[in-house]
Amino acid sequence: MTALSQQTGAWLEAFTSRKAAAPWLRELREAAFQRFAELGFPTTHDEEWRFTNVAPIARTEFRVLEASGKVSELPQTVHLGTLDESRDYMAKHAAFDQNAFAALNTAFLENVIFIRVPRGVVVEQPIEIVYASEQAGGLPCATHPRTLIVVGADAHCTVVEKYAGSGSYFTNAVTEIVAGDGAVIDHYKVQQEGAGAFHVASLQATLGTSANFSTHNLSLGGLLVRNDIGATLSEGAEAVVNGLYVINGSQHVDNHTVIDHAKPHGTSHELYKGILDDRSTAVFNGRILVRQDAQKTDSKQTNKNLVLSDEAVINTKPELQIFADDVRCTHGATIGQLDAESLFYMQSRGIGKSQARSLLTYAFAQDIVDRIKVQGLRDSLERVLFEKFHEYSH
């Protein structure tokens, strides 16, 4: 038996034992599982996975459970749709032809949190979606959360996705966001998985003409984490793609982003910041694609990393692929340590060394925190960061 067939064998058994589904869904699931079986789990020989070894996921036999997601109370103007109602959008944006984890998620599609905001509706309160996982009966379990957000033309909303849990488990999530012409979407993802958890997620946003989309990806937990984030911009669309990863121990976080400027006059701004301590490792790979027709594109990408330990490692690779000639695009990456002069200055003013380290570390993260518009989320993130940085300074 080949390594690939060994890896897919347990998943095949779980796949064939699922309950019956509507013909369209059965056809989609089967196509997705077929593609997963062809691709297999990626290895470090794959360029996109060079620095992230998913062998611990591939060799574990997980018990597949249905993802249990909870949605905050929605106003009457917002529609919570069914899986059947999602048919016109499902898997049309987060492609699984080259992504084994997205294919696996689609193969095990049982339900979806499908939120539809009609044309012109302004949703005042944030829409909160919470996925919680835990080890079941002493066995590692796997869930495949699926989220679909469709926002009509000129509608406005804020969406907060949260992932949490305890024990040893695998969360394999896919989120698709569709923004109509002139829509405004403010999206946040907070990942606070358990210390022994695997978390792999794909987020794909498709933006209509003059749509405005922002996403903030906060990676705070998990043992092995991979985030694939993509946005495709139509004419005049604007995307803000920000992230913060704060890790220690032997945590590993890999962020891959692709901003696809498909049409002219698009604007994108990306800022990812990482704080690494102990033996933690991180990857940032950010690609900006400017297609031939996408003249007058304005795009800026920045990745900054603060390394608090001699053993921590960051691999960062910003990329530009530009096929248009009238554009303004910049990118850059930095890796540094706490500034010795700033530490000395604070200590000379009577601040203890550990507190000074904590304050300087928080200051590095603050410009991401300050961009969070949801007050409750910003407050809770500040508390989590203060606790983490207090640990780091001791």
C-alpha positions in Angstrom: 0.0 0.0 0.0 1.4 3.4 -1.0 1.8 6.2 1.6 -0.9 8.2 -0.3 -3.4 5.4 -0.2 -2.6 4.8 3.5 -3.3 8.5 4.2 -6.6 8.6 2.3 -7.8 5.1 3.4 -9.2 6.2 6.7 -10.8 9.2 5.2 -12.4 7.1 2.5 -14.0 4.8 5.1 -15.5 7.9 6.8 -16.5 9.4 3.5 -18.4 6.3 2.3 -20.3 6.0 5.6 -22.0 9.4 5.5 -25.7 9.9 5.2 -27.4 10.3 1.9 -27.6 13.8 0.3 -29.4 15.6 -2.5 -28.0 14.8 -6.0 -26.2 18.1 -6.5 -24.5 17.8 -3.1 -23.6 14.2 -3.6 -22.0 15.1 -7.0 -20.0 17.9 -5.4 -18.8 15.8 -2.5 -17.7 13.0 -4.8 -15.8 15.3 -7.1 -14.1 16.9 -4.1 -13.1 13.5 -2.5 -11.8 12.3 -5.9 -9.6 15.4 -6.1 -8.4 15.0 -2.5 -7.5 11.4 -3.3 -5.5 12.6 -6.4 -3.7 15.4 -4.6 -3.1 13.7 -1.2 -1.9 15.7 1.7 0.8 18.2 0.7 4.5 17.6 1.6 7.5 19.9 2.1 8.4 19.1 -1.5 5.5 21.2 -2.6 6.7 24.8 -3.0 3.5 26.2 -1.3 4.2 24.0 1.8 8.0 24.1 1.9 8.1 25.2 5.5 5.0 23.5 6.9 5.1 19.8 7.5 1.5 18.4 7.8 2.6 14.8 8.3 1.2 14.8 11.9 -2.2 15.5 10.3 -1.8 13.0 7.5 -0.8 10.1 9.7 -3.5 10.6 12.4 -6.7 8.7 12.1 -9.4 11.2 13.1 -13.0 10.5 14.0 -15.0 12.8 11.7 -17.6 14.8 13.5 -20.1 17.3 12.2 -18.9 20.9 12.8 -21.0 22.6 15.4 -21.2 26.3 14.7 -23.2 28.9 16.5 -24.5 32.2 15.1 -25.4 35.3 17.2 -28.9 36.5 17.0 -29.6 38.0 13.6 -31.8 41.0 12.7 -34.9 40.1 10.6 -33.3 41.8 7.6 -30.6 39.1 7.5 -31.3 35.6 6.1 -29.8 32.5 7.7 -29.9 30.1 4.7 -29.9 26.3 4.4 -27.4 24.1 2.7 -29.8 23.7 -0.3 -30.1 27.4 -0.6 -26.3 27.8 -0.8 -26.2 25.7 -4.0 -25.6 28.7 -6.3 -22.6 29.8 -4.4 -21.1 26.7 -2.7 -17.5 25.9 -3.8 -17.7 28.5 -6.6 -15.2 30.8 -4.9 -12.9 28.6 -2.6 -11.6 26.3 -5.3 -10.5 22.8 -4.4 -8.7 21.8 -7.6 -5.2 22.6 -6.1 -6.0 22.6 -2.4 -6.3 19.2 -0.8 -7.6 20.6 2.5 -10.4 22.6 0.8 -11.2 19.4 -1.2 -11.4 17.4 2.0 -13.7 20.0 3.6 -16.0 20.0 0.6 -16.1 16.2 0.5 -17.4 16.1 4.1 -19.9 19.0 3.6 -22.8 18.2 5.8 -24.1 21.7 6.7 -23.1 25.3 6.3 -23.5 28.6 8.1 -25.0 30.6 5.2 -25.6 34.2 5.9 -27.2 36.4 3.3 -27.5 40.2 3.7 -29.9 41.6 1.1 -29.1 44.6 -1.2 -28.9 47.9 0.6 -29.3 46.5 4.1 -26.9 48.0 6.8 -26.4 45.5 9.7 -25.4 47.6 12.8 -24.4 44.8 15.2 -21.5 42.4 14.4 -22.6 38.9 13.2 -20.7 36.4 15.3 -20.0 32.8 14.3 -18.4 30.5 16.8 -16.9 27.0 16.1 -15.9 25.0 19.2 -14.1 21.6 19.1 -12.9 19.1 21.6 -11.4 15.7 21.8 -14.1 13.1 21.8 -13.9 10.0 23.9 -10.1 10.2 24.1 -9.9 10.0 20.4 -8.7 12.8 18.1 -11.6 14.2 16.1 -11.9 16.2 12.9 -14.5 18.8 11.9 -14.9 20.6 8.6 -16.6 24.0 9.3 -18.1 25.7 6.3 -19.1 29.3 6.2 -20.7 31.3 3.4 -21.3 35.0 3.6 -23.2 36.6 0.6 -23.6 40.4 0.9 -25.8 42.2 -1.7 -25.0 45.4 -3.5 -24.5 48.5 -1.3 -25.1 46.4 1.9 -22.9 46.7 4.9 -22.0 44.2 7.6 -19.4 43.1 10.1 -18.6 39.4 10.6 -16.6 37.8 13.4 -15.5 34.2 13.1 -14.1 32.5 16.2 -12.4 29.1 16.5 -11.7 27.6 19.9 -11.4 24.2 21.6 -9.5 21.8 23.9 -7.6 18.6 23.5 -6.2 17.0 20.4 -8.3 17.6 17.3 -8.2 18.9 13.7 -10.3 21.9 12.4 -10.4 22.1 8.6 -12.4 25.2 7.8 -13.4 26.9 4.6 -15.1 30.4 4.4 -16.4 31.9 1.2 -17.3 35.6 1.1 -19.2 37.2 -1.8 -19.4 41.0 -1.9 -21.9 42.6 -4.3 -21.2 45.9 -6.1 -20.6 48.7 -3.6 -20.9 46.3 -0.6 -18.9 46.9 2.6 -17.7 44.0 4.6 -15.5 44.1 7.8 -14.4 40.6 8.6 -12.5 39.2 11.6 -11.2 35.8 12.3 -10.0 34.9 15.8 -8.2 31.5 16.1 -7.7 30.4 19.7 -7.6 26.7 19.3 -6.3 24.3 22.0 -2.6 23.8 22.6 -2.7 20.4 20.9 -4.9 21.3 17.9 -4.3 21.4 14.2 -6.0 24.2 12.3 -6.1 24.6 8.5 -8.4 27.2 7.0 -9.1 28.7 3.6 -10.8 32.1 3.2 -11.7 33.3 -0.3 -13.4 36.7 -0.9 -14.8 37.7 -4.3 -15.4 41.5 -4.5 -17.8 43.2 -6.9 -17.3 46.6 -8.5 -16.3 49.3 -5.9 -16.8 46.8 -3.1 -14.8 47.4 0.1 -13.6 44.4 2.1 -11.3 44.2 5.1 -10.2 41.1 7.0 -8.2 40.8 10.2 -6.8 37.3 10.9 -5.7 36.8 14.5 -3.7 33.6 15.2 -3.2 33.0 18.9 -3.6 29.3 19.6 -3.1 25.9 18.0 -0.1 23.6 17.6 0.1 23.6 13.8 -1.8 26.3 11.9 -2.2 27.1 8.2 -4.2 30.0 6.9 -4.8 30.4 3.1 -6.4 33.8 2.5 -7.4 35.1 -1.0 -9.3 38.1 -2.4 -10.2 38.7 -6.0 -10.9 42.4 -6.8 -13.2 43.7 -9.5 -12.9 47.3 -10.9 -12.5 49.9 -8.2 -12.7 47.4 -5.3 -10.6 47.9 -2.2 -9.2 45.1 0.1 -7.5 45.5 3.4 -5.8 42.2 4.5 -4.3 42.4 8.0 -3.0 39.7 10.4 -1.4 39.2 13.8 0.2 35.9 14.9 1.5 35.6 18.5 3.1 32.2 19.2 5.5 30.5 21.7 6.5 27.0 22.8 6.6 24.8 19.7 3.7 26.4 17.9 3.8 26.8 14.1 1.7 29.2 12.1 1.8 29.6 8.3 0.0 32.4 6.6 -0.4 32.4 2.8 -2.2 35.3 1.2 -3.1 36.0 -2.4 -4.6 39.4 -3.5 -5.7 39.1 -7.1 -6.2 42.4 -8.9 -8.3 41.2 -11.8 -9.7 44.6 -13.0 -8.5 48.3 -13.1 -8.5 50.9 -10.3 -8.2 48.3 -7.5 -6.6 49.2 -4.2 -5.2 46.8 -1.6 -3.3 47.2 1.7 -1.8 44.3 3.6 -0.1 44.3 7.0 0.9 41.1 8.8 2.8 41.2 12.1 4.2 38.2 14.0 5.6 37.8 17.5 7.6 34.6 18.1 9.1 33.3 21.3 10.7 30.0 22.5 11.0 27.4 19.7 8.0 28.6 17.7 8.2 28.9 13.9 6.2 30.9 11.4 5.7 31.4 7.7 4.5 34.4 5.8 4.0 34.1 2.1 2.1 37.0 0.5 1.5 37.3 -3.2 0.0 40.3 -5.0 -1.1 39.4 -8.6 -1.9 42.3 -11.0 -3.4 41.0 -14.2 -2.9 42.6 -17.6 -6.2 44.5 -17.5 -5.7 45.8 -14.0 -4.2 49.2 -14.8 -4.1 51.9 -12.1 -3.7 49.3 -9.4 -2.4 50.6 -6.1 -1.2 47.9 -3.7 1.0 47.8 -0.6 2.1 44.8 1.4 4.2 44.7 4.6 5.2 41.8 6.9 7.0 42.7 10.2 8.2 40.2 12.7 9.5 40.5 16.3 11.6 37.5 17.4 12.0 37.2 21.2 14.1 34.1 21.3 17.3 32.8 19.6 15.5 29.5 18.8 12.4 31.0 17.1 12.4 31.0 13.3 10.4 33.0 10.7 10.4 32.4 6.9 8.9 35.4 5.1 8.4 35.7 1.3 6.6 38.7 -0.1 5.8 38.3 -3.9 4.7 40.6 -6.7 3.4 39.3 -10.0 2.6 42.3 -12.2 1.4 42.0 -15.8 0.1 45.6 -16.2 2.4 48.6 -16.7 0.5 51.5 -15.1 0.5 50.4 -11.4 1.9 51.4 -8.0 2.9 48.3 -6.0 5.3 48.0 -3.0 6.2 45.2 -0.7 8.6 44.6 2.2 9.5 42.4 5.1 11.4 42.9 8.4 12.6 40.6 11.2 13.9 42.2 14.4 14.3 41.9 18.1 13.3 44.2 20.9 15.2 47.5 20.7 18.0 47.4 23.3 18.1 51.2 23.6 14.3 51.3 24.3 14.7 48.6 27.0 17.6 50.5 28.6 15.6 53.8 28.5 12.6 52.2 30.2 14.7 50.5 32.8 16.5 53.8 33.6 13.0 55.3 34.3 12.4 52.6 37.0 10.4 50.1 34.9 11.5 46.5 35.6 13.1 44.6 32.7 10.3 42.0 32.4 7.6 44.7 32.4 9.6 46.8 29.8 9.8 43.8 27.5 6.1 43.2 27.9 5.2 46.9 27.1 7.5 47.0 24.1 6.1 43.7 22.7 2.5 45.0 23.1 3.5 48.3 21.4 4.7 46.2 18.4 1.2 44.6 18.1 -0.8 47.7 18.9 -1.2 49.0 15.4 -3.0 45.8 14.4 -5.1 45.9 17.6 -6.1 49.5 17.0 -7.5 48.7 13.5 -10.1 46.4 15.1 -13.4 48.3 15.0 -15.4 45.9 17.1 -15.0 47.3 20.7 -15.7 44.0 22.5 -13.3 42.1 20.3 -10.6 44.7 20.7 -11.0 44.7 24.5 -10.8 40.9 24.7 -7.8 40.8 22.4 -6.0 43.3 24.6 -6.6 41.2 27.6 -5.3 38.0 25.9 -2.2 39.8 24.6 -1.3 41.3 28.0 -1.5 37.8 29.5 0.6 36.3 26.8 3.2 39.1 27.0 3.4 38.8 30.7 4.2 35.1 30.3 6.8 35.9 27.7 8.6 38.4 30.0 9.1 35.8 32.8 
